[in-house]
Amino acid sequence: MSAQSTPDPAIPGDTGPTSSRGRTKGRRRRPPTGRRRALTVTAWTAAGIVVLGGTGAGYLYFKLNDNLKTVDINQALGTDRPGKADNGSENILVLGSDSRSGTNKKLGGGTDDGSARSDTAMIVHVYEGHKKATVISMPRDTLVDRPECTDAKGATHPAVHGAMFNESYSTGGAACTVKTVESLTGLRMDHYLEVDFNGFEKLIDELGGVQVTTTKAIHDPDSHLNLAAGPHTLSGQQALGLVRTRHGVGDGSDLGRIQLQQAFVKALVEQVKHIGLFTSPKKLYDLADTATKAVTADSDLGSVNSLMSFADGLKGISSSHMTMVTMPVRYDPANPNRVVVVKSKAQLVWDALRNDRPVPKAATEGTATGEAKGVVSAPGAS
């Protein structure tokens, strides 16, 4: 089994038969129950809902604008960055943060220590023409070389060899995470979007839930999830539990959790496509209000008008034109709870995105993967 899902034959990253990789012996360590998971809504889903901002004028427009939180990535990182692509493609880093303060503590559990972690990260590559996309999941447990970072308070943190990927966010926030991703991939992140626990749950509830089918029962008291095998319309709380769970199904690895997240993302995109948003102005506004409160964006997307324009360019991408790929990794021989990048295969991924090409199936063949593929699917999604 590879770390790449199989889309329709005509879309980027189409895969064929894949090879398997043996699992590392020994039971992987159960992470502390306080460390909870959150899924980031895909870039076009979060931004696409905000398209409805254009239906309001005056007070409503400015209220939505005031909801938005922004971070100036360009100013924080300066000019020492990869160049922008000139082929019409875009890369968006989409992050889910598991801040455990305030309302999020109730959802995620754990100690309110004032900190936040990047729990889920995805690079969304939108191809020229904005009709297809490839989504690269970045495992949070990956050991990487984190570059020197400056946090929001101006403190400088030295470069670290072999740091966990998600520590970039807790060390230096959004800018440090973007810098780490750009250093790892050599790709310019054109935009940044972030969603937290509370915003994610509310967004799913405002959408009326998300329809999925599970092929196995999923029971995980840590993430408060109890699903029988069969069709479900997940509430916000259930959806949050699904994308957080790593012990309810599969081998308990973060890679298995990523497989569930990738399936959920497709279900979410499929759900949004079929919702009659423009039949109810109130529903339209309620969704806009929730989405703009849930999302933190880079300063280039820091207004409703900018998000509308951005989302308009993504609305043609359906779930059947998305390829889901996990960054090529292998388990760390010194610690089976961590993974390391398979550099030669990862380079195939980064080169493909740089040249706006499909990710070759060779990039993920034989790499580490979870055991939750096919457990969750969406009606009509490929």
Phi, psi and chi 1 to 4 in degrees:
 res  aa     phi    psi   chi1   chi2   chi3   chi4
   1 MET       -  135.7 -179.3 -174.0  -61.9      -
   2 SER   -98.7  176.3   76.8      -      -      -
   3 ALA   -91.2   12.8      -      -      -      -
   4 GLN  -114.5  134.2 -174.3  170.0    7.8      -
   5 SER   -82.1  164.2   65.9      -      -      -
   6 THR  -106.1  110.0  -55.3      -      -      -
   7 PRO   -89.8 -170.6   32.7  -31.8      -      -
   8 ASP   -61.3  152.3  -72.8  -10.9      -      -
   9 PRO   -56.6  -28.2  -26.0   34.4      -      -
  10 ALA   -90.0   -3.1      -      -      -      -
  11 ILE   -98.9  161.0   74.1  175.5      -      -
  12 PRO   -58.9  142.3  -21.5   30.5      -      -
  13 GLY    82.7   17.8      -      -      -      -
  14 ASP   -57.3  136.8 -174.5   29.7      -      -
  15 THR  -114.9  156.9   61.9      -      -      -
  16 GLY  -113.9 -155.6      -      -      -      -
  17 PRO   -60.1  143.2  -22.7   33.1      -      -
  18 THR  -122.2  163.0   58.3      -      -      -
  19 SER   -99.9  161.6   58.6      -      -      -
  20 SER  -103.2  163.5   61.3      -      -      -
  21 ARG  -131.8  133.3 -179.0 -167.3 -174.1  -81.6
  22 GLY   -67.4  146.6      -      -      -      -
  23 ARG   -79.8  147.9  -72.1  177.0   54.2 -163.1
  24 THR   -67.1  136.4  -58.7      -      -      -
  25 LYS   -67.7  152.1  -67.6 -178.3  179.9  179.5
  26 GLY    97.0  146.5      -      -      -      -
  27 ARG   -76.8  131.5 -176.9  177.9  179.8   84.8
  28 ARG   -72.3  146.7  -63.9 -172.7 -174.2   93.9
  29 ARG   -63.2  135.0  177.3 -178.0   49.9  131.2
  30 ARG   -77.6  122.3 -175.3 -177.1 -177.2   91.0
  31 PRO   -71.1  160.3   27.1  -33.7      -      -
  32 PRO   -56.7  139.3  -23.0   32.4      -      -
  33 THR   -64.8  -21.7   57.0      -      -      -
  34 GLY   -72.0  -17.0      -      -      -      -
  35 ARG   -90.6  100.8  -61.2 -176.1   70.3  176.4
  36 ARG   -99.0  167.5  -59.2  -56.7 -175.0 -174.5
  37 ARG  -113.6  149.8  -83.8   71.3  178.3  126.3
  38 ALA  -139.4  139.6      -      -      -      -
  39 LEU   -96.5  136.9  172.0   74.2      -      -
  40 THR   -80.3  135.8  176.3      -      -      -
  41 VAL   -69.2  141.9 -178.9      -      -      -
  42 THR   -60.3  155.7   55.9      -      -      -
  43 ALA   -55.8  -47.5      -      -      -      -
  44 TRP   -73.9  -21.5   53.0   85.4      -      -
  45 THR   -72.6  -51.8  -55.6      -      -      -
  46 ALA   -62.4  -48.4      -      -      -      -
  47 ALA   -72.5  -34.7      -      -      -      -
  48 GLY   -62.0  -37.3      -      -      -      -
  49 ILE   -64.1  -32.1  -67.3  169.4      -      -
  50 VAL   -73.5  -10.4 -177.0      -      -      -
  51 VAL   -51.8  -33.7  165.6      -      -      -
  52 LEU   -66.2   -7.4   45.3   85.5      -      -
  53 GLY   -58.3  -27.7      -      -      -      -
  54 GLY   -70.2  -10.9      -      -      -      -
  55 THR   -80.6  -16.4   63.6      -      -      -
  56 GLY  -102.4  154.4      -      -      -      -
  57 ALA  -131.8  167.8      -      -      -      -
  58 GLY    56.6 -121.5      -      -      -      -
  59 TYR   -56.4  -47.3  167.7   75.7      -      -
  60 LEU   -62.7  -41.5  -63.7 -176.6      -      -
  61 TYR   -61.7  -48.9  173.3   84.4      -      -
  62 PHE   -68.2  -30.9  -72.9  110.6      -      -
  63 LYS   -65.2  -44.2 -176.3  176.2 -175.4  -61.0
  64 LEU   -63.5  -41.2  -66.3  176.9      -      -
  65 ASN   -60.1  -41.4 -116.7   21.5      -      -
  66 ASP   -68.1  -23.4  -73.6  -15.7      -      -
  67 ASN   -68.0  -30.3  -73.2  -16.0      -      -
  68 LEU   -70.2  136.3  -72.0  168.6      -      -
  69 LYS  -108.1  138.2  -60.6  177.5  -71.0  -66.6
  70 THR  -130.9  159.8   63.0      -      -      -
  71 VAL  -136.4  132.6   55.7      -      -      -
  72 ASP   -89.6   87.5 -166.4  -22.0      -      -
  73 ILE   -64.7  -42.1  -60.1  -66.7      -      -
  74 ASN   -60.4  -44.5  -67.9  -30.6      -      -
  75 GLN   -67.6  -39.9 -178.7  178.6   18.8      -
  76 ALA   -65.8  -36.8      -      -      -      -
  77 LEU   -97.8  -18.8  -61.5 -172.9      -      -
  78 GLY    71.1 -149.1      -      -      -      -
  79 THR   -99.9   -7.3   58.4      -      -      -
  80 ASP   -84.0   71.3 -174.2   17.9      -      -
  81 ARG  -141.4  162.6  -56.9  176.4   64.2 -171.6
  82 PRO   -59.2  150.3  -22.9   33.0      -      -
  83 GLY   -73.1  157.1      -      -      -      -
  84 LYS   -70.5  145.5  -70.6 -180.0  175.7  -71.0
  85 ALA   -69.7  146.4      -      -      -      -
  86 ASP  -111.2   20.2   59.6    1.3      -      -
  87 ASN  -108.7   11.0   53.9   23.0      -      -
  88 GLY    88.0   -3.3      -      -      -      -
  89 SER   -87.0  166.9   64.9      -      -      -
  90 GLU  -140.1  148.4  -75.0 -172.5  -53.8      -
  91 ASN  -117.3  127.9  -64.0  -50.9      -      -
  92 ILE  -121.1  124.7  -55.1  105.3      -      -
  93 LEU   -89.3  119.2  179.8   60.8      -      -
  94 VAL  -112.4  125.5 -171.7      -      -      -
  95 LEU  -123.7  142.4 -152.2   69.9      -      -
  96 GLY  -110.4  125.0      -      -      -      -
  97 SER  -109.1  144.5   64.6      -      -      -
  98 ASP  -112.0   48.6   70.2  -16.2      -      -
  99 SER   -54.0  134.2  168.1      -      -      -
 100 ARG  -110.1   24.5  -70.3  169.2  -68.1  172.3
 101 SER   -95.8  160.6   60.7      -      -      -
 102 GLY    57.5 -135.2      -      -      -      -
 103 THR   -63.1  -31.2  -50.9      -      -      -
 104 ASN   -63.3  -28.0  -79.3  -11.4      -      -
 105 LYS   -62.5  -41.0 -177.1  178.4 -175.2  -62.8
 106 LYS   -62.5  -38.4  178.8 -179.3  177.3 -178.1
 107 LEU   -76.3  -39.9  -64.5  173.9      -      -
 108 GLY  -102.9  -15.9      -      -      -      -
 109 GLY    75.3 -175.3      -      -      -      -
 110 GLY    87.0 -178.8      -      -      -      -
 111 THR   -86.6  135.9  -57.9      -      -      -
 112 ASP   -81.0   89.0  178.9    4.2      -      -
 113 ASP  -101.6   10.2   57.0    5.6      -      -
 114 GLY    77.8    2.4      -      -      -      -
 115 SER   -98.4  168.9   67.4      -      -      -
 116 ALA  -141.9  149.1      -      -      -      -
 117 ARG  -127.7  150.4  -63.6  172.7  178.9   84.9
 118 SER   -84.4  112.6  104.2      -      -      -
 119 ASP   -90.0  -38.7 -177.8   77.6      -      -
 120 THR  -134.3  134.3  -58.0      -      -      -
 121 ALA  -135.3  135.5      -      -      -      -
 122 MET  -135.4  134.1  -62.9  177.8  177.8      -
 123 ILE   -93.3  117.2  -62.4  172.6      -      -
 124 VAL   -99.2  112.1 -179.9      -      -      -
 125 HIS   -99.3  116.2  178.3   80.8      -      -
 126 VAL   -99.2  120.3 -178.7      -      -      -
 127 TYR   -73.2  159.9  -70.5   86.3      -      -
 128 GLU   -51.7  136.0 -179.6 -178.8    9.9      -
 129 GLY    92.2  -15.7      -      -      -      -
 130 HIS    54.5   42.6  -71.0 -151.2      -      -
 131 LYS  -113.4  -16.0  -60.9  -62.1 -177.8 -176.3
 132 LYS  -138.3  157.8  -59.5  174.6 -177.2  178.6
 133 ALA  -149.0  151.3      -      -      -      -
 134 THR  -119.1  134.7  -69.9      -      -      -
 135 VAL  -114.0  121.0 -179.8      -      -      -
 136 ILE  -104.6  113.9  -47.1  -65.9      -      -
 137 SER   -81.7  134.3  -65.7      -      -      -
 138 MET  -107.0  106.7  -45.5  -78.6  -74.7      -
 139 PRO   -58.1  132.3  -25.2   35.5      -      -
 140 ARG   -65.8  -25.5   65.0 -173.1  -62.9  -82.1
 141 ASP   -89.8    9.0  -65.0  -24.5      -      -
 142 THR   -70.0  134.1  -52.8      -      -      -
 143 LEU   -86.2  122.9  -61.9  177.8      -      -
 144 VAL  -133.1  167.6  -59.5      -      -      -
 145 ASP   -91.9  106.5  -67.5  -24.0      -      -
 146 ARG   -83.7  127.1 -168.0 -169.3   73.2 -136.7
 147 PRO   -72.7  168.8   26.6  -33.4      -      -
 148 GLU   -60.4  135.1  179.8 -178.1  -78.8      -
 149 CYS  -132.8  150.8  -69.9      -      -      -
 150 THR  -113.7  126.7  -58.4      -      -      -
 151 ASP   -84.4 -179.2   62.6   28.1      -      -
 152 ALA   -65.4  -21.0      -      -      -      -
 153 LYS   -91.6    1.3  -63.9 -180.0 -179.7  179.4
 154 GLY    92.2   -1.1      -      -      -      -
 155 ALA   -77.5  138.4      -      -      -      -
 156 THR   -97.8  133.2  -60.8      -      -      -
 157 HIS  -113.4  125.8  -58.4  -91.8      -      -
 158 PRO   -66.8  158.7   24.7  -34.2      -      -
 159 ALA   -61.8  147.2      -      -      -      -
 160 VAL  -132.5  134.2  175.2      -      -      -
 161 HIS   -91.1  132.8  172.6   72.7      -      -
 162 GLY    72.5   35.3      -      -      -      -
 163 ALA   -87.4  151.0      -      -      -      -
 164 MET   -66.9  141.0  -85.0 -178.1   60.1      -
 165 PHE   -56.2  -43.4  172.1   75.9      -      -
 166 ASN   -72.1   -9.5   73.0  -30.0      -      -
 167 GLU   -72.6  -17.4  -69.6  178.6    1.4      -
 168 SER   -59.5  -39.7  -62.7      -      -      -
 169 TYR   -71.2  -45.1 -174.3   89.0      -      -
 170 SER   -68.4  -23.2   55.4      -      -      -
 171 THR   -81.1  -50.2  -63.2      -      -      -
 172 GLY  -135.2   14.7      -      -      -      -
 173 GLY    72.8 -157.7      -      -      -      -
 174 ALA   -60.4  -44.4      -      -      -      -
 175 ALA   -62.9  -40.1      -      -      -      -
 176 CYS   -67.1  -37.2 -171.6      -      -      -
 177 THR   -65.2  -44.7  -55.1      -      -      -
 178 VAL   -61.0  -43.6  171.7      -      -      -
 179 LYS   -63.1  -39.3 -172.0  172.6 -176.9  178.2
 180 THR   -64.8  -44.0  -59.7      -      -      -
 181 VAL   -64.3  -43.6  170.1      -      -      -
 182 GLU   -65.2  -37.5  -67.9 -173.5  -17.4      -
 183 SER   -66.8  -38.3  174.7      -      -      -
 184 LEU   -71.8  -38.7  179.7   65.8      -      -
 185 THR  -101.8  -24.9   65.7      -      -      -
 186 GLY    74.8   12.4      -      -      -      -
 187 LEU  -108.1  141.3  -59.4  171.7      -      -
 188 ARG   -77.2  128.8  173.7   78.0  168.3 -126.7
 189 MET   -88.9  110.7  -65.5  -61.7  108.9      -
 190 ASP   -74.3  -29.3  -61.4  -67.2      -      -
 191 HIS  -145.2  163.9  -67.0  -62.4      -      -
 192 TYR  -136.5  131.3  173.2   85.4      -      -
 193 LEU  -135.0  139.7  -72.1  170.5      -      -
 194 GLU  -136.6  141.0  178.8 -174.9  -30.0      -
 195 VAL  -131.1  142.3  176.0      -      -      -
 196 ASP  -109.1  176.6   69.4    7.6      -      -
 197 PHE   -47.2  -61.0  -88.7  178.3      -      -
 198 ASN   -62.4  -43.6 -168.2   41.3      -      -
 199 GLY   -63.5  -39.9      -      -      -      -
 200 PHE   -62.0  -48.9  173.9   81.5      -      -
 201 GLU   -60.4  -46.2 -175.5 -177.4   49.7      -
 202 LYS   -64.8  -37.9  -71.5 -177.9  177.3  179.8
 203 LEU   -63.5  -42.9 -166.4   56.6      -      -
 204 ILE   -64.5  -42.5  -61.6  -56.7      -      -
 205 ASP   -64.1  -39.9  -75.7  -24.7      -      -
 206 GLU   -64.1  -30.9  -71.8  -74.2   -4.1      -
 207 LEU   -76.0   -9.2  -74.9  168.4      -      -
 208 GLY    87.4   18.3      -      -      -      -
 209 GLY    90.8  169.4      -      -      -      -
 210 VAL  -126.5  130.4  175.7      -      -      -
 211 GLN   -85.9  126.7  -64.4  178.7   12.3      -
 212 VAL  -139.5  164.0  -57.9      -      -      -
 213 THR  -124.3  132.1  -62.4      -      -      -
 214 THR  -107.6  134.8   55.8      -      -      -
 215 THR   -87.4  -14.1   58.7      -      -      -
 216 LYS  -135.1  156.3  -62.0  178.8 -178.9  178.2
 217 ALA   -70.0  143.9      -      -      -      -
 218 ILE  -124.8  116.3  -56.5  176.1      -      -
 219 HIS  -127.7  117.1  -56.7  -70.3      -      -
 220 ASP  -145.6  100.6 -174.7   -3.8      -      -
 221 PRO   -63.8  -26.4   19.7  -30.6      -      -
 222 ASP   -63.6  -38.6  -72.8  -13.7      -      -
 223 SER  -103.1   11.9   59.3      -      -      -
 224 HIS    57.9   41.6  -47.7  -65.1      -      -
 225 LEU  -119.0  132.3 -174.5   64.5      -      -
 226 ASN  -145.4   94.9 -173.8    7.0      -      -
 227 LEU  -120.7  129.3  -63.0  176.0      -      -
 228 ALA   -78.9  162.5      -      -      -      -
 229 ALA   -65.4  136.3      -      -      -      -
 230 GLY   134.3 -172.3      -      -      -      -
 231 PRO   -78.0  146.6   27.4  -33.1      -      -
 232 HIS  -145.3  149.9  -56.7  -84.8      -      -
 233 THR  -109.8  103.6  -61.2      -      -      -
 234 LEU   -75.7  131.1  -59.1  179.9      -      -
 235 SER   -74.5  174.3   66.6      -      -      -
 236 GLY   -59.2  -42.4      -      -      -      -
 237 GLN   -65.5  -41.7 -175.9  178.7   31.7      -
 238 GLN   -66.6  -39.7  -70.7  174.0  -44.4      -
 239 ALA   -63.5  -41.5      -      -      -      -
 240 LEU   -62.7  -40.6 -175.6   60.2      -      -
 241 GLY   -63.8  -38.9      -      -      -      -
 242 LEU   -64.7  -44.5  177.6   65.6      -      -
 243 VAL   -80.0  -10.3  -59.2      -      -      -
 244 ARG   -92.5  -27.7  -76.9 -177.8   -4.2 -157.1
 245 THR   -67.9  140.7 -173.5      -      -      -
 246 ARG  -134.8   -5.2   62.3 -170.7  -71.4  174.2
 247 HIS  -110.5  -10.4  -58.1  -66.4      -      -
 248 GLY   -79.6  -15.1      -      -      -      -
 249 VAL  -159.2  153.9   65.8      -      -      -
 250 GLY    74.4 -150.2      -      -      -      -
 251 ASP   -96.8    7.5   59.5   -2.3      -      -
 252 GLY    79.9   10.6      -      -      -      -
 253 SER   -91.8  161.6   71.4      -      -      -
 254 ASP   -65.8  -29.9 -173.8   50.1      -      -
 255 LEU   -67.0  -36.1  -61.6  178.2      -      -
 256 GLY   -66.1  -39.5      -      -      -      -
 257 ARG   -62.0  -38.6 -175.6  172.8   64.6   93.9
 258 ILE   -61.5  -38.7  -76.3  174.5      -      -
 259 GLN   -61.7  -39.6  -69.3  173.4  -40.9      -
 260 LEU   -65.7  -41.2  -64.5  176.6      -      -
 261 GLN   -63.0  -42.5  -68.5  175.4   -9.7      -
 262 GLN   -63.2  -40.2  -69.7  173.0  -19.4      -
 263 ALA   -66.1  -38.5      -      -      -      -
 264 PHE   -66.7  -40.1 -178.2   83.0      -      -
 265 VAL   -57.0  -44.8  164.2      -      -      -
 266 LYS   -63.4  -39.7  -76.8 -158.7  167.4 -171.8
 267 ALA   -63.9  -39.1      -      -      -      -
 268 LEU   -65.7  -45.2 -177.5   56.8      -      -
 269 VAL   -62.4  -41.4  171.9      -      -      -
 270 GLU   -62.9  -40.3 -165.9   69.9   16.7      -
 271 GLN   -63.7  -46.1 -176.2   83.7    3.8      -
 272 VAL   -60.8  -37.2  170.1      -      -      -
 273 LYS   -60.9  -31.1 -175.6  175.4   69.7  174.6
 274 HIS  -100.1    0.4  -66.6  -64.9      -      -
 275 ILE   -82.7  131.7  -69.7  177.7      -      -
 276 GLY   -82.4   71.5      -      -      -      -
 277 LEU   -61.0  -37.1  -67.8  176.7      -      -
 278 PHE   -86.6    8.3  -62.3   99.0      -      -
 279 THR   -89.1  -15.1   61.0      -      -      -
 280 SER  -136.7  104.5  169.9      -      -      -
 281 PRO   -56.6  -36.9  -25.7   35.2      -      -
 282 LYS   -66.0  -45.1 -177.4 -179.2 -174.8  -56.7
 283 LYS   -62.7  -39.2 -177.3  172.8 -175.9  176.5
 284 LEU   -59.0  -47.3 -152.6   58.6      -      -
 285 TYR   -68.1  -42.3  175.7   76.5      -      -
 286 ASP   -59.1  -40.7  -72.0  -16.0      -      -
 287 LEU   -66.1  -41.7  -80.1  165.5      -      -
 288 ALA   -63.0  -42.1      -      -      -      -
 289 ASP   -63.1  -45.7 -169.0   41.8      -      -
 290 THR   -65.8  -44.5  -60.9      -      -      -
 291 ALA   -65.1  -43.0      -      -      -      -
 292 THR   -70.8  -25.8   49.8      -      -      -
 293 LYS   -77.8  -28.2  -72.9  176.2  179.9  176.2
 294 ALA   -81.6  -25.7      -      -      -      -
 295 VAL  -101.7  136.8  172.0      -      -      -
 296 THR  -108.3  128.9  -61.6      -      -      -
 297 ALA  -124.0  162.0      -      -      -      -
 298 ASP   -67.7  160.4   66.2  -88.4      -      -
 299 SER   -63.1  -25.3   54.3      -      -      -
 300 ASP   -67.9  -21.2  -72.3  -16.7      -      -
 301 LEU  -108.8   19.0  -63.7  179.0      -      -
 302 GLY   -83.2   23.7      -      -      -      -
 303 SER  -142.5  158.5   70.7      -      -      -
 304 VAL   -60.4  -40.5  171.3      -      -      -
 305 ASN   -60.6  -43.2  -81.8  -17.4      -      -
 306 SER   -64.9  -42.3  -63.6      -      -      -
 307 LEU   -66.1  -37.0  -83.2  171.8      -      -
 308 MET   -61.0  -46.8  -74.5  170.0   57.7      -
 309 SER   -63.9  -43.0  177.0      -      -      -
 310 PHE   -61.7  -48.4  174.0   69.8      -      -
 311 ALA   -65.7  -34.9      -      -      -      -
 312 ASP   -60.6  -31.7 -170.7   57.5      -      -
 313 GLY   -78.7   -8.2      -      -      -      -
 314 LEU  -110.6   -9.7  -58.8  175.5      -      -
 315 LYS   -66.1  -16.1   64.0 -175.9 -179.8 -177.7
 316 GLY   -83.0   -2.9      -      -      -      -
 317 ILE   -90.8  114.8  -57.6  174.4      -      -
 318 SER  -100.5  171.4   66.6      -      -      -
 319 SER   -62.8  -28.1   63.5      -      -      -
 320 SER   -76.5   -8.3   62.5      -      -      -
 321 HIS  -114.7   25.9  -73.7   79.7      -      -
 322 MET  -115.1  137.1  -65.3  165.7   51.4      -
 323 THR  -111.6  127.7  -57.2      -      -      -
 324 MET  -102.6  124.0  -47.9  -61.7  -66.8      -
 325 VAL  -131.9  140.9  178.8      -      -      -
 326 THR  -100.1  133.7  -60.2      -      -      -
 327 MET   -49.6  131.3 -178.1  174.4   65.1      -
 328 PRO   -61.2  118.7  -24.4   35.5      -      -
 329 VAL  -138.5  166.2  -65.4      -      -      -
 330 ARG  -135.0  158.2   60.4  179.7  174.5   84.6
 331 TYR   -69.2  140.9  -72.9  108.4      -      -
 332 ASP   -69.0  121.2 -179.5    9.0      -      -
 333 PRO   -57.9  -27.4  -22.3   33.1      -      -
 334 ALA   -84.6  -15.4      -      -      -      -
 335 ASN  -159.0  103.4 -175.0   -9.6      -      -
 336 PRO   -67.1   -5.3   24.1  -33.7      -      -
 337 ASN   -88.5    0.4  -60.0  -63.2      -      -
 338 ARG  -126.0  156.7  -58.6  -72.7  179.3  -96.7
 339 VAL  -125.8  156.5  -65.2      -      -      -
 340 VAL  -125.1  151.8  -65.2      -      -      -
 341 VAL   -70.5  135.0  179.4      -      -      -
 342 VAL   -86.0   95.8 -178.5      -      -      -
 343 LYS   -60.8  -40.7  -67.0 -177.0  178.5  179.4
 344 SER   -64.7  -39.2   59.9      -      -      -
 345 LYS   -76.9  -37.7  -70.4 -178.0  175.5  -70.4
 346 ALA   -62.4  -34.9      -      -      -      -
 347 GLN   -63.4  -32.3 -166.2   59.3   49.9      -
 348 LEU   -62.4  -37.2  -64.6  176.0      -      -
 349 VAL   -67.3  -50.2  176.6      -      -      -
 350 TRP   -65.6  -37.6  -46.4  140.1      -      -
 351 ASP   -65.0  -39.2  -72.2  -14.7      -      -
 352 ALA   -62.8  -45.0      -      -      -      -
 353 LEU   -67.7  -39.7  -59.4 -169.1      -      -
 354 ARG   -59.9  -36.8 -178.5  177.0  -63.4  103.9
 355 ASN   -95.8    9.3  -64.9  -57.9      -      -
 356 ASP    58.4   42.2 -155.1   33.7      -      -
 357 ARG  -115.1  161.5  -57.4  -75.4  -63.8  174.1
 358 PRO   -61.6  147.7  -20.3   31.4      -      -
 359 VAL   -73.5  123.0  173.1      -      -      -
 360 PRO   -69.2  146.4   25.8  -33.8      -      -
 361 LYS   -63.6  -25.5   62.6 -178.1 -179.0 -178.8
 362 ALA   -63.0  -21.2      -      -      -      -
 363 ALA   -66.5  -27.5      -      -      -      -
 364 THR  -118.8   -2.6   53.1      -      -      -
 365 GLU   -65.5  131.3  -75.5 -178.8  -27.3      -
 366 GLY    79.1    3.5      -      -      -      -
 367 THR   -88.1  167.7   56.9      -      -      -
 368 ALA   -65.6  144.8      -      -      -      -
 369 THR  -150.7  162.8 -175.8      -      -      -
 370 GLY   -86.6 -169.7      -      -      -      -
 371 GLU  -124.7   34.2  -64.2 -177.4    2.0      -
 372 ALA  -118.2   10.3      -      -      -      -
 373 LYS   -65.2  133.7 -174.9  175.7 -178.5  178.3
 374 GLY    85.4   -5.6      -      -      -      -
 375 VAL   -70.8  -33.6  173.3      -      -      -
 376 VAL  -122.3  135.2  174.1      -      -      -
 377 SER  -143.8  166.0   61.1      -      -      -
 378 ALA  -116.5  142.2      -      -      -      -
 379 PRO   -59.1  123.0  -21.6   32.6      -      -
 380 GLY    85.8   -9.4      -      -      -      -
 381 ALA   -85.2  149.8      -      -      -      -
 382 SER  -109.4      -  -57.0      -      -      -
